[in-house]
Amino acid sequence: MSATIAPATNPTTASPISLSASELAQILFTSRLQASGRPSTTQVRAAIDERLAECGDDCATCLASVAQEAGDHPEAYAARMRWALDSVSRAYSSCMAAA
């Protein structure tokens, strides 16, 4: 899932639509959204938007949080990242198909 959804004009300050599926999943990974809540695609997109805004729209800041979370909770990292990747794939499927 490394296809870029749309070309980014600035790789560190970007809207979710300009980020790759991998970057979106990493942002979702650090959000408050939980897989157990079985979130809708709308909730997934909103969580990504919210988390990106919390990082000052700086993608690099959000992505750095993934390493911290993985270090703090290594036992949960793989399962949560799989969930994040699957959720992004569903939430942005129409954008990814067009890319």
C-alpha positions as CSV (number, residue, x, y, z in Angstrom):
1,M,0.0,0.0,0.0
2,S,2.6,2.6,-1.0
3,A,0.6,4.2,-3.8
4,T,0.3,8.0,-3.3
5,I,-3.3,9.2,-3.3
6,A,-2.4,12.5,-4.9
7,P,0.9,14.4,-5.4
8,A,1.9,16.4,-2.3
9,T,2.9,20.0,-2.8
10,N,4.7,20.0,0.5
11,P,5.4,16.6,2.0
12,T,5.4,17.8,5.6
13,T,2.3,20.1,5.5
14,A,-0.4,18.3,3.5
15,S,-4.0,17.4,3.5
16,P,-4.9,13.8,3.9
17,I,-5.7,13.5,0.2
18,S,-2.0,14.3,-0.6
19,L,-0.6,11.5,1.5
20,S,0.2,7.9,0.8
21,A,-1.9,5.1,2.2
22,S,1.0,4.2,4.4
23,E,1.2,7.8,5.8
24,L,-2.5,7.9,6.4
25,A,-2.4,4.6,8.3
26,Q,0.4,5.8,10.5
27,I,-1.6,9.0,11.3
28,L,-4.6,6.8,12.1
29,F,-2.4,4.5,14.2
30,T,-1.7,7.4,16.6
31,S,-5.3,8.7,16.7
32,R,-7.8,8.0,19.5
33,L,-9.9,5.9,17.3
34,Q,-10.2,2.2,18.4
35,A,-10.6,-0.8,16.2
36,S,-13.0,-2.3,18.8
37,G,-15.4,0.5,18.1
38,R,-15.7,-0.7,14.5
39,P,-15.5,2.8,13.1
40,S,-17.1,3.8,9.9
41,T,-15.2,5.2,6.9
42,T,-16.4,8.7,7.9
43,Q,-15.1,8.2,11.4
44,V,-11.7,7.0,10.1
45,R,-11.4,10.1,7.8
46,A,-12.4,12.4,10.6
47,A,-9.9,10.8,13.0
48,I,-7.1,11.3,10.4
49,D,-8.1,14.9,9.9
50,E,-8.3,15.5,13.6
51,R,-4.9,13.9,14.3
52,L,-3.2,15.8,11.5
53,A,-4.6,19.1,12.8
54,E,-3.3,18.2,16.3
55,C,0.1,17.9,14.7
56,G,-0.2,21.3,13.2
57,D,-0.8,19.8,9.8
58,D,2.8,18.6,9.9
59,C,2.9,15.0,8.6
60,A,6.4,14.5,10.0
61,T,5.3,15.3,13.5
62,C,2.4,12.7,13.2
63,L,4.7,10.1,11.8
64,A,7.2,10.5,14.5
65,S,4.5,9.6,17.0
66,V,4.3,6.1,15.5
67,A,7.8,5.2,16.6
68,Q,7.0,6.4,20.1
69,E,3.8,4.5,20.3
70,A,5.4,1.3,18.9
71,G,8.1,1.6,21.5
72,D,5.6,2.1,24.3
73,H,3.3,-0.7,23.2
74,P,5.3,-3.2,21.1
75,E,2.9,-6.0,21.8
76,A,0.0,-4.1,20.2
77,Y,1.9,-2.5,17.3
78,A,1.4,-5.1,14.5
79,A,-2.3,-5.6,15.1
80,R,-3.1,-1.9,15.4
81,M,-1.0,-1.1,12.2
82,R,-2.9,-3.9,10.3
83,W,-6.2,-2.4,11.4
84,A,-5.0,1.1,10.4
85,L,-3.9,0.0,7.0
86,D,-7.2,-1.9,6.4
87,S,-9.2,1.0,7.6
88,V,-7.4,3.5,5.4
89,S,-7.8,1.1,2.4
90,R,-11.6,1.1,3.0
91,A,-11.9,4.8,3.8
92,Y,-10.0,6.0,0.8
93,S,-10.7,3.3,-1.7
94,S,-12.1,5.6,-4.3
95,C,-9.1,8.0,-4.1
96,M,-6.6,5.1,-4.3
97,A,-8.4,3.6,-7.3
98,A,-8.1,6.9,-9.1
99,A,-4.3,7.3,-8.3
